[in-house]
Amino acid sequence: MNISDRLKQLKPSATLAVNAKALELKAQGKEIVSLAVGEPDFPTPEYVREACKKAIDDGFTRYAAVPGLPDLREAVAAYFNTFYNAYAAMENTMVTNGGKQALYNLFQALLNPGDEVLIPGPYWVSYPPMVQLAEGVPVVVPATADAAFKVTVEQLEAHRTEKTRVLLLNSPSNPTGAAYNKAQMDAIAGWAIEKGLFIISDEIYDQLVYAPAEHVSLCSWWTRYPEQVCVVNGLAKSFAMTGWRIGYVLAHADLIKAMTKIQGQSTSNVCTFAQKGAVAALSGGFAVVDEMRAAFRARRDLALKIVGSWPEVVCPVPEGAFYIFPDVHRHYTKAIPDSATLCTALLEEAGVALVPGAAFGDDNCIRISYAVDEATLTSALDKIAKVLFK
Ligand SMILES: Cc1ncc(COP(=O)(O)O)c(C=O)c1O
């Protein structure tokens, strides 16, 4: 088969490799606990499911407008306005197949071949390949566990060249859970605007930030600099709706039009009745989200208490999302020299599936998702410790 050169440069997903191995072991009858997943373990709220079922019966089963149903776009604008005073209109929003397609559309719409995108690391696995698919160049700006996985303006500036076009921010972060505070965010956004960069702010975990930390959105920067900022969000993480594929974006109306062109020639509209469920989610109040946040917070504290007692492991307190990203490299040995080998050993010897830090650009770390109940989390962490300290 002749596969395009563009595709040959893409690495296969490390997350999927872990999953494949876990499934293989499960098929052999082994008991496997997965802390590798990037999705809430809660069900989608009932009123959202009901709204979707009703939408099917009401005939919302046909093609719809490419950028989204008007009532959902209005609800998305209202979300950004209510939570973050964005002053957005419907024309500044668009509905996409998950936050993922919003990001894909953005890179396709913004990048010319060779344009560089600054990506603070550790980073979400899909960012570099998406940039490459748009013929851009991902430039990783690494931050370590000792720096709480946050980059500074000085580090970003050191990686900027005349080809730098976009800065991609993800706070709270997958995989580290790190969330920038207002002073840090303002410093970075102010620098990027002054240098003429375009900022993509992936805020998919905005509802999962744990007090006293507060989510700092770039919506207010978008209001002031609509041609240089956009915000990506969606319902997957906040409303436990990963399979619904509902993402959205806040951007300048011209950029929305450009992305609509891309979506119109690739996937068309997001599933029409899923969009009706999304309207119900955004209009139904956020009490369910508050409950999920409280549960995640308790699990985070539990995970931190256990991992915090592990010797020579550095684990900054994640202020958001549902991951911890401990630096375990001081326990690497000749037999286990890196995060991938460690995760294979954990899977085979302890029956625990994790994603190696290397997949996110930091081989010193492992990503542990705490989107599981507390008993499962405790027993899985105990099993990890047995392999790590044997
Ligand atoms: C940082 C980040 N951005 C975007 C996404 C995309 O989410 P979805 O496409 O499911 O809305 C994910 C999902 O794991 C993520 O972790």
Ligand as a Chemical Component Dictionary entry (heavy atoms), coordinates in Angstrom:
data_LIG
# 
_chem_comp.id                   LIG 
_chem_comp.type                 NON-POLYMER 
_chem_comp.pdbx_formal_charge   0 
_chem_comp.three_letter_code    LIG 
# 
loop_
_chem_comp_atom.comp_id 
_chem_comp_atom.atom_id 
_chem_comp_atom.alt_atom_id 
_chem_comp_atom.type_symbol 
_chem_comp_atom.charge 
_chem_comp_atom.model_Cartn_x 
_chem_comp_atom.model_Cartn_y 
_chem_comp_atom.model_Cartn_z 
_chem_comp_atom.pdbx_ordinal 
LIG C1 C1 C 0 -6.371  18.277 26.842 1  
LIG C2 C2 C 0 -7.447  17.699 26.007 2  
LIG N1 N1 N 0 -7.948  18.444 25.007 3  
LIG C3 C3 C 0 -8.927  17.980 24.217 4  
LIG C4 C4 C 0 -9.440  16.720 24.405 5  
LIG C5 C5 C 0 -10.522 16.274 23.445 6  
LIG O1 O1 O 0 -11.669 15.915 24.055 7  
LIG P1 P1 P 0 -12.961 15.518 23.202 8  
LIG O2 O2 O 0 -12.565 15.461 21.780 9  
LIG O3 O3 O 0 -13.378 14.193 23.724 10 
LIG O4 O4 O 0 -13.948 16.605 23.471 11 
LIG C6 C6 C 0 -8.943  15.896 25.408 12 
LIG C7 C7 C 0 -9.431  14.521 25.596 13 
LIG O5 O5 O 0 -8.819  13.676 26.198 14 
LIG C8 C8 C 0 -7.935  16.409 26.253 15 
LIG O6 O6 O 0 -7.431  15.687 27.269 16 
# 
loop_
_chem_comp_bond.comp_id 
_chem_comp_bond.atom_id_1 
_chem_comp_bond.atom_id_2 
_chem_comp_bond.value_order 
_chem_comp_bond.pdbx_ordinal 
LIG C1 C2 SING 1  
LIG C2 N1 SING 2  
LIG C2 C8 DOUB 3  
LIG N1 C3 DOUB 4  
LIG C3 C4 SING 5  
LIG C4 C5 SING 6  
LIG C4 C6 DOUB 7  
LIG C5 O1 SING 8  
LIG O1 P1 SING 9  
LIG P1 O2 DOUB 10 
LIG P1 O3 SING 11 
LIG P1 O4 SING 12 
LIG C6 C7 SING 13 
LIG C6 C8 SING 14 
LIG C7 O5 DOUB 15 
LIG C8 O6 SING 16 
# 
